[in-house]
Amino acid sequence: MNATRETLAARLRSGPLSVREATQICRGLLSAIDSAHARGTGHGAITPSTIVLEEGRPVLVSGVAPSADALATDLFAVATVLYESLSGRPWRTGADPASADWSAIPGRLRHALRRALSPAPERRWPDAAAFQRALWVPRLQDPIWPAIVVILLAAAIVTTVAFCKPLGLCWERQPSQPSAAPPAPPAPQAH
C-alpha cells in the first residue's frame, strides 16, 4: 500500500497516534456509522485492520445488515479502536474500564472512553452523535502571555514619555549658543 492508503493497523505499527489524529479518525468513523445505520446497514467487525486510511481519513470496509444491537456494537468497537490508537495497546475483550490502564489516555478523553467501553450497554453513549460530541478536543489556544508582555511594555513606554518632562526625568538637549552672525552686507547706495 502506498503512504496515502493504508490500514489503521499498519499505521499503528509505528506507534500510537497523537490525540488529534486519533480523535479525528474516530469522529470520522462515528460519522460513517451514523450514516450507515440511518441507511439500515452496519459495519460488523470494526478493528484497526478493517479501517483503511485514505489521505488520513478513515474508510470502513463494506457494511452488513445490522443486528438489533449493531449500533451498540459499532460504538463499542470505535471506542476500542480509539483506546488502541492512543495507548498502543489493544483493548482486552471483557476488560472492566475501572481496572484498565489509562496512563496513555489524556484525562480529557478518559471519561468519554470509560463510558463507551462500559460492560453494560445501557450505560454507553446512546448514539454515534453523542459519542462524537464527547470526543471533541479543543485546540490548544495560543498563549496569551506574549500579548500581555507587549501591552505592558507599550504602556510603560507611553507612560515614560508622557510623564518624563513634568517629573524632570527627561534629559533635554541644550540649545546651542547661536554664533555671532556675520555682519549684513552694506546696502547699495544710490548715486
CNS distance restraints for C-alpha pairs under 8 A (distance, minus, plus):
assign (resid   1 and name CA) (resid   5 and name CA) 6.07 0.50 0.50
assign (resid   1 and name CA) (resid   6 and name CA) 5.81 0.50 0.50
assign (resid   2 and name CA) (resid   6 and name CA) 6.81 0.50 0.50
assign (resid   4 and name CA) (resid  53 and name CA) 7.39 0.50 0.50
assign (resid   4 and name CA) (resid  54 and name CA) 5.57 0.50 0.50
assign (resid   4 and name CA) (resid  55 and name CA) 4.93 0.50 0.50
assign (resid   4 and name CA) (resid  56 and name CA) 7.36 0.50 0.50
assign (resid   5 and name CA) (resid  52 and name CA) 6.69 0.50 0.50
assign (resid   5 and name CA) (resid  53 and name CA) 5.45 0.50 0.50
assign (resid   5 and name CA) (resid  54 and name CA) 4.57 0.50 0.50
assign (resid   5 and name CA) (resid  55 and name CA) 6.52 0.50 0.50
assign (resid   6 and name CA) (resid  10 and name CA) 6.41 0.50 0.50
assign (resid   6 and name CA) (resid  11 and name CA) 6.93 0.50 0.50
assign (resid   6 and name CA) (resid  52 and name CA) 5.53 0.50 0.50
assign (resid   6 and name CA) (resid  53 and name CA) 5.32 0.50 0.50
assign (resid   6 and name CA) (resid  54 and name CA) 6.91 0.50 0.50
assign (resid   7 and name CA) (resid  11 and name CA) 6.44 0.50 0.50
assign (resid   7 and name CA) (resid  48 and name CA) 6.71 0.50 0.50
assign (resid   7 and name CA) (resid  49 and name CA) 5.66 0.50 0.50
assign (resid   7 and name CA) (resid  50 and name CA) 6.94 0.50 0.50
assign (resid   7 and name CA) (resid  51 and name CA) 5.53 0.50 0.50
assign (resid   7 and name CA) (resid  52 and name CA) 4.17 0.50 0.50
assign (resid   7 and name CA) (resid  53 and name CA) 5.65 0.50 0.50
assign (resid   8 and name CA) (resid  12 and name CA) 6.07 0.50 0.50
assign (resid   8 and name CA) (resid  48 and name CA) 4.75 0.50 0.50
assign (resid   8 and name CA) (resid  49 and name CA) 6.06 0.50 0.50
assign (resid   8 and name CA) (resid  50 and name CA) 7.77 0.50 0.50
assign (resid   8 and name CA) (resid  51 and name CA) 5.65 0.50 0.50
assign (resid   8 and name CA) (resid  52 and name CA) 6.02 0.50 0.50
assign (resid   8 and name CA) (resid  53 and name CA) 6.26 0.50 0.50
assign (resid   9 and name CA) (resid  13 and name CA) 6.53 0.50 0.50
assign (resid   9 and name CA) (resid  48 and name CA) 4.56 0.50 0.50
assign (resid   9 and name CA) (resid  49 and name CA) 4.89 0.50 0.50
assign (resid   9 and name CA) (resid  51 and name CA) 7.83 0.50 0.50
assign (resid  10 and name CA) (resid  14 and name CA) 7.70 0.50 0.50
assign (resid  10 and name CA) (resid  49 and name CA) 7.58 0.50 0.50
assign (resid  11 and name CA) (resid  15 and name CA) 7.58 0.50 0.50
assign (resid  12 and name CA) (resid  16 and name CA) 5.79 0.50 0.50
assign (resid  12 and name CA) (resid  17 and name CA) 7.14 0.50 0.50
assign (resid  12 and name CA) (resid  85 and name CA) 6.77 0.50 0.50
assign (resid  12 and name CA) (resid  88 and name CA) 7.10 0.50 0.50
assign (resid  15 and name CA) (resid  88 and name CA) 6.20 0.50 0.50
assign (resid  16 and name CA) (resid  84 and name CA) 7.52 0.50 0.50
assign (resid  16 and name CA) (resid  85 and name CA) 5.27 0.50 0.50
assign (resid  16 and name CA) (resid  86 and name CA) 5.22 0.50 0.50
assign (resid  16 and name CA) (resid  87 and name CA) 5.97 0.50 0.50
assign (resid  16 and name CA) (resid  88 and name CA) 4.75 0.50 0.50
assign (resid  17 and name CA) (resid  21 and name CA) 6.09 0.50 0.50
assign (resid  17 and name CA) (resid  22 and name CA) 5.66 0.50 0.50
assign (resid  17 and name CA) (resid  85 and name CA) 5.51 0.50 0.50
assign (resid  17 and name CA) (resid  86 and name CA) 5.57 0.50 0.50
assign (resid  18 and name CA) (resid  22 and name CA) 6.05 0.50 0.50
assign (resid  18 and name CA) (resid  86 and name CA) 6.81 0.50 0.50
assign (resid  19 and name CA) (resid  23 and name CA) 6.01 0.50 0.50
assign (resid  19 and name CA) (resid  86 and name CA) 6.60 0.50 0.50
assign (resid  19 and name CA) (resid 106 and name CA) 7.86 0.50 0.50
assign (resid  20 and name CA) (resid  24 and name CA) 6.05 0.50 0.50
assign (resid  20 and name CA) (resid 137 and name CA) 7.42 0.50 0.50
assign (resid  21 and name CA) (resid  25 and name CA) 6.19 0.50 0.50
assign (resid  22 and name CA) (resid  26 and name CA) 6.21 0.50 0.50
assign (resid  22 and name CA) (resid  82 and name CA) 6.27 0.50 0.50
assign (resid  22 and name CA) (resid  85 and name CA) 5.96 0.50 0.50
assign (resid  22 and name CA) (resid  86 and name CA) 6.59 0.50 0.50
assign (resid  23 and name CA) (resid  27 and name CA) 5.86 0.50 0.50
assign (resid  23 and name CA) (resid  82 and name CA) 7.14 0.50 0.50
assign (resid  23 and name CA) (resid 135 and name CA) 6.34 0.50 0.50
assign (resid  23 and name CA) (resid 136 and name CA) 7.51 0.50 0.50
assign (resid  23 and name CA) (resid 137 and name CA) 7.65 0.50 0.50
assign (resid  24 and name CA) (resid  28 and name CA) 6.12 0.50 0.50
assign (resid  25 and name CA) (resid  29 and name CA) 6.25 0.50 0.50
assign (resid  25 and name CA) (resid  56 and name CA) 7.63 0.50 0.50
assign (resid  25 and name CA) (resid  57 and name CA) 6.30 0.50 0.50
assign (resid  25 and name CA) (resid  58 and name CA) 5.77 0.50 0.50
assign (resid  26 and name CA) (resid  30 and name CA) 6.11 0.50 0.50
assign (resid  26 and name CA) (resid  58 and name CA) 7.96 0.50 0.50
assign (resid  26 and name CA) (resid  78 and name CA) 6.40 0.50 0.50
assign (resid  26 and name CA) (resid  81 and name CA) 7.67 0.50 0.50
assign (resid  26 and name CA) (resid  82 and name CA) 6.40 0.50 0.50
assign (resid  26 and name CA) (resid 132 and name CA) 7.92 0.50 0.50
assign (resid  27 and name CA) (resid  31 and name CA) 6.19 0.50 0.50
assign (resid  27 and name CA) (resid 132 and name CA) 5.40 0.50 0.50
assign (resid  27 and name CA) (resid 135 and name CA) 7.13 0.50 0.50
assign (resid  28 and name CA) (resid  32 and name CA) 6.29 0.50 0.50
assign (resid  28 and name CA) (resid  57 and name CA) 7.09 0.50 0.50
assign (resid  28 and name CA) (resid  58 and name CA) 6.30 0.50 0.50
assign (resid  29 and name CA) (resid  33 and name CA) 6.08 0.50 0.50
assign (resid  29 and name CA) (resid  58 and name CA) 6.35 0.50 0.50
assign (resid  29 and name CA) (resid  59 and name CA) 7.51 0.50 0.50
assign (resid  29 and name CA) (resid  60 and name CA) 7.59 0.50 0.50
assign (resid  29 and name CA) (resid  78 and name CA) 7.17 0.50 0.50
assign (resid  30 and name CA) (resid  34 and name CA) 6.02 0.50 0.50
assign (resid  30 and name CA) (resid  75 and name CA) 7.39 0.50 0.50
assign (resid  30 and name CA) (resid  78 and name CA) 7.36 0.50 0.50
assign (resid  30 and name CA) (resid 128 and name CA) 5.35 0.50 0.50
assign (resid  30 and name CA) (resid 129 and name CA) 7.22 0.50 0.50
assign (resid  30 and name CA) (resid 131 and name CA) 7.71 0.50 0.50
assign (resid  30 and name CA) (resid 132 and name CA) 6.29 0.50 0.50
assign (resid  31 and name CA) (resid  35 and name CA) 6.29 0.50 0.50
assign (resid  31 and name CA) (resid 128 and name CA) 7.02 0.50 0.50
assign (resid  31 and name CA) (resid 129 and name CA) 7.42 0.50 0.50
assign (resid  31 and name CA) (resid 132 and name CA) 7.71 0.50 0.50
assign (resid  32 and name CA) (resid  36 and name CA) 6.05 0.50 0.50
assign (resid  32 and name CA) (resid  60 and name CA) 7.92 0.50 0.50
assign (resid  33 and name CA) (resid  37 and name CA) 6.04 0.50 0.50
assign (resid  33 and name CA) (resid  42 and name CA) 7.01 0.50 0.50
assign (resid  33 and name CA) (resid  43 and name CA) 7.38 0.50 0.50
assign (resid  33 and name CA) (resid  71 and name CA) 7.87 0.50 0.50
assign (resid  33 and name CA) (resid  74 and name CA) 7.30 0.50 0.50
assign (resid  33 and name CA) (resid 128 and name CA) 7.03 0.50 0.50
assign (resid  34 and name CA) (resid  38 and name CA) 6.21 0.50 0.50
assign (resid  34 and name CA) (resid 127 and name CA) 7.86 0.50 0.50
assign (resid  34 and name CA) (resid 128 and name CA) 5.71 0.50 0.50
assign (resid  34 and name CA) (resid 129 and name CA) 7.24 0.50 0.50
assign (resid  35 and name CA) (resid  39 and name CA) 6.38 0.50 0.50
assign (resid  36 and name CA) (resid  40 and name CA) 6.26 0.50 0.50
assign (resid  36 and name CA) (resid  41 and name CA) 5.08 0.50 0.50
assign (resid  36 and name CA) (resid  42 and name CA) 5.93 0.50 0.50
assign (resid  36 and name CA) (resid  43 and name CA) 7.89 0.50 0.50
assign (resid  36 and name CA) (resid  63 and name CA) 7.68 0.50 0.50
assign (resid  37 and name CA) (resid  41 and name CA) 5.14 0.50 0.50
assign (resid  37 and name CA) (resid  42 and name CA) 5.79 0.50 0.50
assign (resid  37 and name CA) (resid  66 and name CA) 7.61 0.50 0.50
assign (resid  37 and name CA) (resid  71 and name CA) 7.18 0.50 0.50
assign (resid  40 and name CA) (resid  65 and name CA) 6.92 0.50 0.50
assign (resid  40 and name CA) (resid  66 and name CA) 6.80 0.50 0.50
assign (resid  41 and name CA) (resid  63 and name CA) 5.89 0.50 0.50
assign (resid  41 and name CA) (resid  64 and name CA) 5.61 0.50 0.50
assign (resid  41 and name CA) (resid  65 and name CA) 4.85 0.50 0.50
assign (resid  41 and name CA) (resid  66 and name CA) 5.26 0.50 0.50
assign (resid  42 and name CA) (resid  63 and name CA) 5.25 0.50 0.50
assign (resid  42 and name CA) (resid  64 and name CA) 5.21 0.50 0.50
assign (resid  42 and name CA) (resid  65 and name CA) 5.71 0.50 0.50
assign (resid  42 and name CA) (resid  66 and name CA) 4.52 0.50 0.50
assign (resid  42 and name CA) (resid  67 and name CA) 7.82 0.50 0.50
assign (resid  42 and name CA) (resid  70 and name CA) 6.26 0.50 0.50
assign (resid  42 and name CA) (resid  71 and name CA) 7.27 0.50 0.50
assign (resid  42 and name CA) (resid  74 and name CA) 7.58 0.50 0.50
assign (resid  43 and name CA) (resid  60 and name CA) 7.47 0.50 0.50
assign (resid  43 and name CA) (resid  61 and name CA) 7.52 0.50 0.50
assign (resid  43 and name CA) (resid  62 and name CA) 6.97 0.50 0.50
assign (resid  43 and name CA) (resid  63 and name CA) 4.36 0.50 0.50
assign (resid  43 and name CA) (resid  64 and name CA) 5.63 0.50 0.50
assign (resid  43 and name CA) (resid  66 and name CA) 7.43 0.50 0.50
assign (resid  43 and name CA) (resid  70 and name CA) 7.92 0.50 0.50
assign (resid  43 and name CA) (resid  74 and name CA) 6.85 0.50 0.50
assign (resid  44 and name CA) (resid  63 and name CA) 6.97 0.50 0.50
assign (resid  44 and name CA) (resid  64 and name CA) 6.43 0.50 0.50
assign (resid  44 and name CA) (resid  66 and name CA) 7.55 0.50 0.50
assign (resid  44 and name CA) (resid  70 and name CA) 7.24 0.50 0.50
assign (resid  44 and name CA) (resid  73 and name CA) 7.79 0.50 0.50
assign (resid  44 and name CA) (resid  74 and name CA) 6.92 0.50 0.50
assign (resid  45 and name CA) (resid  50 and name CA) 7.45 0.50 0.50
assign (resid  45 and name CA) (resid  74 and name CA) 7.68 0.50 0.50
assign (resid  45 and name CA) (resid  77 and name CA) 7.51 0.50 0.50
assign (resid  46 and name CA) (resid  50 and name CA) 5.92 0.50 0.50
assign (resid  46 and name CA) (resid  51 and name CA) 7.08 0.50 0.50
assign (resid  46 and name CA) (resid  60 and name CA) 7.74 0.50 0.50
assign (resid  46 and name CA) (resid  74 and name CA) 6.80 0.50 0.50
assign (resid  46 and name CA) (resid  77 and name CA) 5.61 0.50 0.50
assign (resid  46 and name CA) (resid  78 and name CA) 6.89 0.50 0.50
assign (resid  46 and name CA) (resid  81 and name CA) 7.91 0.50 0.50
assign (resid  47 and name CA) (resid  51 and name CA) 6.52 0.50 0.50
assign (resid  47 and name CA) (resid  77 and name CA) 6.88 0.50 0.50
assign (resid  47 and name CA) (resid  78 and name CA) 7.83 0.50 0.50
assign (resid  47 and name CA) (resid  81 and name CA) 6.27 0.50 0.50
assign (resid  48 and name CA) (resid  81 and name CA) 6.31 0.50 0.50
assign (resid  50 and name CA) (resid  60 and name CA) 6.33 0.50 0.50
assign (resid  50 and name CA) (resid  61 and name CA) 6.13 0.50 0.50
assign (resid  51 and name CA) (resid  58 and name CA) 6.10 0.50 0.50
assign (resid  51 and name CA) (resid  59 and name CA) 5.73 0.50 0.50
assign (resid  51 and name CA) (resid  60 and name CA) 5.04 0.50 0.50
assign (resid  51 and name CA) (resid  61 and name CA) 6.84 0.50 0.50
assign (resid  52 and name CA) (resid  57 and name CA) 7.98 0.50 0.50
assign (resid  52 and name CA) (resid  58 and name CA) 5.66 0.50 0.50
assign (resid  52 and name CA) (resid  59 and name CA) 5.09 0.50 0.50
assign (resid  52 and name CA) (resid  60 and name CA) 6.40 0.50 0.50
assign (resid  52 and name CA) (resid  61 and name CA) 7.70 0.50 0.50
assign (resid  53 and name CA) (resid  57 and name CA) 5.15 0.50 0.50
assign (resid  53 and name CA) (resid  58 and name CA) 4.62 0.50 0.50
assign (resid  53 and name CA) (resid  59 and name CA) 6.12 0.50 0.50
assign (resid  54 and name CA) (resid  58 and name CA) 6.42 0.50 0.50
assign (resid  54 and name CA) (resid  59 and name CA) 7.04 0.50 0.50
assign (resid  66 and name CA) (resid  70 and name CA) 5.20 0.50 0.50
assign (resid  66 and name CA) (resid  71 and name CA) 7.78 0.50 0.50
assign (resid  69 and name CA) (resid  73 and name CA) 6.18 0.50 0.50
assign (resid  70 and name CA) (resid  74 and name CA) 5.96 0.50 0.50
assign (resid  71 and name CA) (resid  75 and name CA) 6.08 0.50 0.50
assign (resid  71 and name CA) (resid 127 and name CA) 7.41 0.50 0.50
assign (resid  72 and name CA) (resid  76 and name CA) 6.10 0.50 0.50
assign (resid  72 and name CA) (resid 121 and name CA) 6.76 0.50 0.50
assign (resid  72 and name CA) (resid 124 and name CA) 7.92 0.50 0.50
assign (resid  72 and name CA) (resid 127 and name CA) 7.86 0.50 0.50
assign (resid  73 and name CA) (resid  77 and name CA) 6.11 0.50 0.50
assign (resid  74 and name CA) (resid  78 and name CA) 6.27 0.50 0.50
assign (resid  75 and name CA) (resid  79 and name CA) 6.33 0.50 0.50
assign (resid  75 and name CA) (resid 116 and name CA) 7.11 0.50 0.50
assign (resid  75 and name CA) (resid 125 and name CA) 7.86 0.50 0.50
assign (resid  75 and name CA) (resid 127 and name CA) 7.69 0.50 0.50
assign (resid  75 and name CA) (resid 128 and name CA) 6.63 0.50 0.50
assign (resid  75 and name CA) (resid 131 and name CA) 7.94 0.50 0.50
assign (resid  76 and name CA) (resid  80 and name CA) 6.38 0.50 0.50
assign (resid  76 and name CA) (resid 116 and name CA) 5.95 0.50 0.50
assign (resid  76 and name CA) (resid 117 and name CA) 5.96 0.50 0.50
assign (resid  77 and name CA) (resid  81 and name CA) 6.26 0.50 0.50
assign (resid  78 and name CA) (resid  82 and name CA) 6.17 0.50 0.50
assign (resid  79 and name CA) (resid  83 and name CA) 6.17 0.50 0.50
assign (resid  79 and name CA) (resid 113 and name CA) 6.12 0.50 0.50
assign (resid  79 and name CA) (resid 116 and name CA) 5.92 0.50 0.50
assign (resid  79 and name CA) (resid 117 and name CA) 6.35 0.50 0.50
assign (resid  80 and name CA) (resid  84 and name CA) 6.16 0.50 0.50
assign (resid  80 and name CA) (resid  90 and name CA) 7.16 0.50 0.50
assign (resid  80 and name CA) (resid  91 and name CA) 5.56 0.50 0.50
assign (resid  80 and name CA) (resid 117 and name CA) 7.32 0.50 0.50
assign (resid  81 and name CA) (resid  85 and name CA) 5.95 0.50 0.50
assign (resid  81 and name CA) (resid  90 and name CA) 7.74 0.50 0.50
assign (resid  81 and name CA) (resid  91 and name CA) 7.98 0.50 0.50
assign (resid  82 and name CA) (resid  86 and name CA) 6.16 0.50 0.50
assign (resid  83 and name CA) (resid  87 and name CA) 5.91 0.50 0.50
assign (resid  83 and name CA) (resid  88 and name CA) 7.79 0.50 0.50
assign (resid  83 and name CA) (resid  89 and name CA) 7.45 0.50 0.50
assign (resid  83 and name CA) (resid  90 and name CA) 7.18 0.50 0.50
assign (resid  83 and name CA) (resid  91 and name CA) 6.69 0.50 0.50
assign (resid  83 and name CA) (resid 105 and name CA) 7.42 0.50 0.50
assign (resid  83 and name CA) (resid 113 and name CA) 7.41 0.50 0.50
assign (resid  84 and name CA) (resid  88 and name CA) 4.99 0.50 0.50
assign (resid  84 and name CA) (resid  89 and name CA) 4.89 0.50 0.50
assign (resid  84 and name CA) (resid  90 and name CA) 4.80 0.50 0.50
assign (resid  84 and name CA) (resid  91 and name CA) 6.42 0.50 0.50
assign (resid  85 and name CA) (resid  89 and name CA) 7.73 0.50 0.50
assign (resid  86 and name CA) (resid 104 and name CA) 6.59 0.50 0.50
assign (resid  86 and name CA) (resid 105 and name CA) 6.18 0.50 0.50
assign (resid  87 and name CA) (resid 102 and name CA) 7.99 0.50 0.50
assign (resid  87 and name CA) (resid 103 and name CA) 7.97 0.50 0.50
assign (resid  87 and name CA) (resid 104 and name CA) 4.96 0.50 0.50
assign (resid  87 and name CA) (resid 105 and name CA) 6.31 0.50 0.50
assign (resid  91 and name CA) (resid  95 and name CA) 7.31 0.50 0.50
assign (resid  94 and name CA) (resid 119 and name CA) 7.42 0.50 0.50
assign (resid  95 and name CA) (resid  99 and name CA) 7.54 0.50 0.50
assign (resid  95 and name CA) (resid 100 and name CA) 6.95 0.50 0.50
assign (resid  95 and name CA) (resid 119 and name CA) 7.98 0.50 0.50
assign (resid  96 and name CA) (resid 100 and name CA) 6.40 0.50 0.50
assign (resid  96 and name CA) (resid 118 and name CA) 7.25 0.50 0.50
assign (resid  96 and name CA) (resid 119 and name CA) 6.72 0.50 0.50
assign (resid  97 and name CA) (resid 114 and name CA) 5.66 0.50 0.50
assign (resid  97 and name CA) (resid 117 and name CA) 6.47 0.50 0.50
assign (resid  97 and name CA) (resid 118 and name CA) 6.47 0.50 0.50
assign (resid  97 and name CA) (resid 119 and name CA) 7.96 0.50 0.50
assign (resid  98 and name CA) (resid 114 and name CA) 7.82 0.50 0.50
assign (resid 102 and name CA) (resid 110 and name CA) 7.30 0.50 0.50
assign (resid 105 and name CA) (resid 109 and name CA) 6.71 0.50 0.50
assign (resid 105 and name CA) (resid 110 and name CA) 6.28 0.50 0.50
assign (resid 106 and name CA) (resid 110 and name CA) 6.44 0.50 0.50
assign (resid 107 and name CA) (resid 111 and name CA) 7.57 0.50 0.50
assign (resid 108 and name CA) (resid 137 and name CA) 7.87 0.50 0.50
assign (resid 109 and name CA) (resid 113 and name CA) 6.24 0.50 0.50
assign (resid 109 and name CA) (resid 135 and name CA) 6.74 0.50 0.50
assign (resid 110 and name CA) (resid 114 and name CA) 5.89 0.50 0.50
assign (resid 111 and name CA) (resid 115 and name CA) 6.19 0.50 0.50
assign (resid 112 and name CA) (resid 116 and name CA) 6.19 0.50 0.50
assign (resid 112 and name CA) (resid 131 and name CA) 7.23 0.50 0.50
assign (resid 112 and name CA) (resid 134 and name CA) 5.81 0.50 0.50
assign (resid 112 and name CA) (resid 135 and name CA) 6.74 0.50 0.50
assign (resid 113 and name CA) (resid 117 and name CA) 5.93 0.50 0.50
assign (resid 114 and name CA) (resid 118 and name CA) 6.09 0.50 0.50
assign (resid 115 and name CA) (resid 123 and name CA) 6.66 0.50 0.50
assign (resid 115 and name CA) (resid 124 and name CA) 5.15 0.50 0.50
assign (resid 115 and name CA) (resid 125 and name CA) 6.78 0.50 0.50
assign (resid 116 and name CA) (resid 123 and name CA) 7.95 0.50 0.50
assign (resid 116 and name CA) (resid 124 and name CA) 4.79 0.50 0.50
assign (resid 116 and name CA) (resid 125 and name CA) 5.87 0.50 0.50
assign (resid 116 and name CA) (resid 131 and name CA) 7.55 0.50 0.50
assign (resid 117 and name CA) (resid 124 and name CA) 6.93 0.50 0.50
assign (resid 118 and name CA) (resid 123 and name CA) 6.37 0.50 0.50
assign (resid 118 and name CA) (resid 124 and name CA) 5.92 0.50 0.50
assign (resid 120 and name CA) (resid 124 and name CA) 7.07 0.50 0.50
assign (resid 122 and name CA) (resid 126 and name CA) 7.75 0.50 0.50
assign (resid 125 and name CA) (resid 130 and name CA) 6.23 0.50 0.50
assign (resid 125 and name CA) (resid 131 and name CA) 5.65 0.50 0.50
assign (resid 126 and name CA) (resid 130 and name CA) 6.71 0.50 0.50
assign (resid 126 and name CA) (resid 131 and name CA) 7.79 0.50 0.50
assign (resid 127 and name CA) (resid 131 and name CA) 6.52 0.50 0.50
assign (resid 128 and name CA) (resid 132 and name CA) 5.93 0.50 0.50
assign (resid 129 and name CA) (resid 133 and name CA) 6.18 0.50 0.50
assign (resid 130 and name CA) (resid 134 and name CA) 6.30 0.50 0.50
assign (resid 131 and name CA) (resid 135 and name CA) 6.46 0.50 0.50
assign (resid 132 and name CA) (resid 136 and name CA) 6.77 0.50 0.50
assign (resid 144 and name CA) (resid 148 and name CA) 6.47 0.50 0.50
assign (resid 145 and name CA) (resid 149 and name CA) 6.15 0.50 0.50
assign (resid 146 and name CA) (resid 150 and name CA) 6.31 0.50 0.50
assign (resid 147 and name CA) (resid 151 and name CA) 6.19 0.50 0.50
assign (resid 148 and name CA) (resid 152 and name CA) 6.10 0.50 0.50
assign (resid 149 and name CA) (resid 153 and name CA) 6.03 0.50 0.50
assign (resid 150 and name CA) (resid 154 and name CA) 6.09 0.50 0.50
assign (resid 151 and name CA) (resid 155 and name CA) 6.11 0.50 0.50
assign (resid 152 and name CA) (resid 156 and name CA) 6.15 0.50 0.50
assign (resid 153 and name CA) (resid 157 and name CA) 6.32 0.50 0.50
assign (resid 154 and name CA) (resid 158 and name CA) 6.18 0.50 0.50
assign (resid 155 and name CA) (resid 159 and name CA) 6.01 0.50 0.50
assign (resid 156 and name CA) (resid 160 and name CA) 6.05 0.50 0.50
assign (resid 157 and name CA) (resid 161 and name CA) 6.22 0.50 0.50
assign (resid 158 and name CA) (resid 162 and name CA) 6.04 0.50 0.50
assign (resid 159 and name CA) (resid 163 and name CA) 6.03 0.50 0.50
assign (resid 160 and name CA) (resid 164 and name CA) 5.48 0.50 0.50
assign (resid 161 and name CA) (resid 165 and name CA) 7.86 0.50 0.50
assign (resid 163 and name CA) (resid 167 and name CA) 6.04 0.50 0.50
assign (resid 164 and name CA) (resid 168 and name CA) 6.11 0.50 0.50
assign (resid 164 and name CA) (resid 169 and name CA) 4.93 0.50 0.50
assign (resid 164 and name CA) (resid 170 and name CA) 5.10 0.50 0.50
assign (resid 165 and name CA) (resid 169 and name CA) 6.13 0.50 0.50
assign (resid 165 and name CA) (resid 170 and name CA) 5.50 0.50 0.50
